Amino acid sequence: MKKIITYIVIILVVLSTGYFSFNYFKQKTIYVGPIDYSFITVKQSINDGSTGEAEYINKKIDLGSTALDLLKKTAEVKIKGEGENAFVTSINGKEAKSGDNEFWSFNVNGKPATVGAGSYKLKDKDKIEWKIEKY
């Protein structure tokens, strides 16, 4: 009878050690709360040609915003037209001179934009560059 009790005790010790070891080493899940998908982060540069290349700034903006929305939030802007048909004529007091064939252009991720600033919907991590060019 003493042998049986010894075996039972050994089995219980082995089982409890295995159970506690399993729970100790098991990966813990930590809840950090909901992720906010209503904002995106983009970079923007405004190069008016007076000081060489402008530096990019990071900006958090509402999902669904356009390149023009971003520009209006970060600079003093004058435009002709509205919405999708808006044409930027001045940024931070620097006017593109139509008499000198100048205009404000914008690049998206290093490439010329294929639509107007009021039409281009920003995507997370986009890199927008504004600069005066000649036509």
N, C-alpha and C positions, 0 to 999 in steps of 0.2 A: 504494500500500500504506500510505503514511504517513497518507493521508486516512481510510482505513478504521479504522486504529488510533485516530486522533483521535476519530472518531465513536463507536467502541466505548467509549473512555474517558469521553466526555461522557455516553453513555447509562448507563454504570455509576455515574457520579457522581450523575446525576439520580435513578436508581432507589434508590441507597443513601441519599441525602438524604431522599427521600420515605418510605422505610422507617423511618429513625431518627426523623423528625419524627412519623410516625404513632404510634410506640411511646412517644415522649416525652409527647405530649398526650393519649394515651388515658387514660380515668378509671381510677384505681386502686381496687381493692376491698380494704377492710381488715376482717379478721375480728376481732370483739370478743368472741367466745365466745357460749355459749348464753344465751338470755333465760330468766329464772326466772319461770314463770307460776304458781308455787304460792302466791304472796302477792298480796294486793290492798291498796290504800291507801284508807282512809276517814277522814272527819272526825267527831268526836263532841263534843257539848257537854252539860254537866250543869248545869241551872239549878234550884237549890233554892229560888229566890225570895228569898233573903236579901240578895243583892247586885246584883240586876238581872240582865242577860243574862250568861251565862257565855261564855267564849271557846271557840272550836273548837280541838281539837288534832288533828293528823294522826297516824294510827296505821296501821302495817303489820300485817296479820293474815293468817292462813292462809286460802286459798281454801276456800269451803264453810262458813266460820264464820257464826254467827248474831249478831244484835244483842245478845243476852244474853251470848254468848261474849265479845264486845268489851267490854261493860260490866264483866264479871267480871275481865277483864284490866286494866282501867283504874281500877277503883273498888272500895271495900268495899261489898258488896251483900248484902242479906237478901231472900230470896224465899220464897213459899209455892208448893208444887207443884214439879214438875221438868220439864225439857225443854220440849216444846211447850206444856205447861200451866203453866209457871212464871209467877208474878205477882210483880213487884218491889214490895216493901213499904218498903225503905229503901236509900238510896244515900249513902255516906260519912257515915253516922250520922244523916242527915235522913230521918225517918220520915214517910210519908204517913199522916195521921190519919184513919182511917175514920169516927170520930165527927164529924169536921168535913167529911165527904164528900170527902176528898182521895184522890188516887191518883197514882202515877207513870205518866205517859204518855210515849210516844216518837213523834217525827215522823221521817219518812224523806223527805229532800230537800224539806223545807218542808210536807209534807202528813201528816196523821194516819195512823199505821200501820193497815193493814187486818187484820193478823194479830198474834199475840203475839210478844214479843221472842225467845222460844225457837224460833219458827217462821220468822222472817224471815231469809233467807239474804242476807248482805251482798253487794253488787256493788261493783266498783271505782269509786271516787270518790263513793260514797254519803255523804250528810251526815245524821248521826243526832243528834237533839236530845232529851234527856231533861228533863222538867219536871213539877213538881207542878201538877195541875189539880183542879178541883172538878166533881162531878157533881150 
